[in-house]
Structure formats: structure tokens, C-alpha cells
């Protein structure tokens, strides 16, 4: 579905990504784990066309989208839930969600997807007309994910969806990720909670200083001694 080939990204004099190669299969959950500053968010932002690539290619469904504008990437079926939620604070829950469907025209299909988001996140329906800034952190994260889903993505990329949330809310977020995937949406996940991410992942990559140093099925990486020592607190 998505291939990253020899991807290099520079920020000024910093070589942020160094020849990254990844493959995201359709219908799968893929995790990208690593320490802060490893290049995880840069990888997602480069896929979305939000940061320029120095070298390499991004191929989506057989098409080279390396230099494609972000708006066309979203239209093509890729969506990003950014780190830090970044909801529109002065707009209501419903207004935030409808902005996720900004590029779509079919009102009936938009309403159908809005109802699906409310099924996934009943709390958002309860707070449909509440201003986003007044929501709790967990509710804002639900809203950020729901807004991404309103573009009807085929590939949903999520950057630290559990960051700063209480453990009981984190479990709910991971359950929702599985439900989204079961509905046919492929998922590329960056997550500080490496154990939880690997447990639900079909495949995973480990990034260190902009380089993929390990990869394999999620459940295999959980038992890898290097991964356990570096990321799982073993």
C-alpha cells in the first residue's frame, strides 16, 4: 500500500532521516517505535508532504507521491492525527469533525461517517455542541482521531495518540485503533507505549537517530532482548 524507499530528510545541518525503508501493507497495523528525536514524527510528516525530502521516494498504491502537495495526499486517502491533538479550540466538537471532511462533497456520506465516529466515540456525541477547548485531554484525543477519520482515509497515521492520558483512557484508545483497523483502515502508529503498540501491531520498525535498526512482527519484537531493554523497561 505504502512504500518508503531510501528516505532522507535534513533540517538545516541535522540529518533527521537516514535512508529509511518501510513497507505498510494494506489492512495492517504497523508501529514505529524509538526514543525521542529518533525521527518518528519526521517520518510521518514527510509522508504527508509537510517536510521536504532530501532524497528517496514515497510510493502510495503504486504512485510516486514524493513531491505531491499535502492536499492531494489527503484526497488520495492518507490522514494524519498529529501529536498533541491540535483540535480547533474555539470550535465545537461537531465543527471540528466536519472540518475533517472539508475536501469531501457527498453530504449523505459525510453524515454516515459522522455517525460512525459517534459510534466509536459516544462521548463526542454527548458533547457534540461543546467547545473543544473545554474537553478533557482524553476527549480531545478522541476528537482528533475522529476528525482524521472524517476524511475517510485508507491509511490513518497516528502520532502518539496515548501521550499524557490516564491508563484507563489509553486502553480505550488502543481498543478503538483495533476497531478502526477491523473496519478496513490501515494504521501507521507512533506510540510511546511501545508494549501496547507492539501487542496490536502486525509489523513494527524501530528507529534510532533516523535509521531503521530493527524490524519484524510486533509480537516478535516484544520478546527481542534489545527492544525489551531499550523500550519495554525490562
C-alpha positions, 0 to 999 in steps of 0.5 A, a space after each residue: 500500500 505504502 512504500 518508503 524507499 531510501 528516505 532522507 530528510 535534513 533540517 538545516 545541518 541535522 540529518 533527521 532521516 537516514 535512508 529509511 525503508 518501510 513497507 505498510 501493507 494494506 489492512 495492517 497495523 504497523 508501529 514505529 517505535 524509538 526514543 525521542 528525536 529518533 525521527 518518528 514524527 519526521 517520518 510521518 510528516 514527510 509522508 504527508 508532504 509537510 517536510 521536504 525530502 532530501 532524497 528517496 521516494 514515497 510510493 502510495 498504491 503504486 504512485 510516486 507521491 514524493 513531491 505531491 502537495 499535502 492536499 492531494 495526499 489527503 484526497 488520495 486517502 492518507 490522514 494524519 492525527 498529529 501529536 498533541 491533538 491540535 483540535 480547533 479550540 474555539 470550535 465545537 466538537 461537531 465543527 471540528 469533525 466536519 472540518 475533517 471532511 472539508 475536501 469531501 462533497 457527498 453530504 449523505 456520506 459525510 453524515 454516515 461517517 459522522 455517525 460512525 465516529 459517534 459510534 466509536 466515540 459516544 462521548 463526542 456525541 454527548 458533547 457534540 455542541 461543546 467547545 473543544 477547548 473545554 474537553 478533557 485531554 482524553 476527549 480531545 484525543 478522541 476528537 482528533 482521531 475522529 476528525 482524521 477519520 472524517 476524511 475517510 482515509 485508507 491509511 490513518 497515521 497516528 502520532 502518539 495518540 496515548 501521550 499524557 492520558 490516564 491508563 484507563 483512557 489509553 486502553 480505550 484508545 488502543 481498543 478503538 485503533 483495533 476497531 478502526 483497523 477491523 473496519 478496513 483502515 490501515 494504521 501507521 502508529 507512533 506510540 510511546 507505549 511501545 508494549 501496547 503498540 507492539 501487542 496490536 501491531 502486525 509489523 513494527 520498525 524501530 528507529 534510532 537517530 533516523 535509521 531503521 535498526 530493527 524490524 519484524 512482527 510486533 509480537 516478535 519484537 516484544 520478546 527481542 532482548 534489545 527492544 525489551 531493554 531499550 523500550 519495554 523497561 525490562 
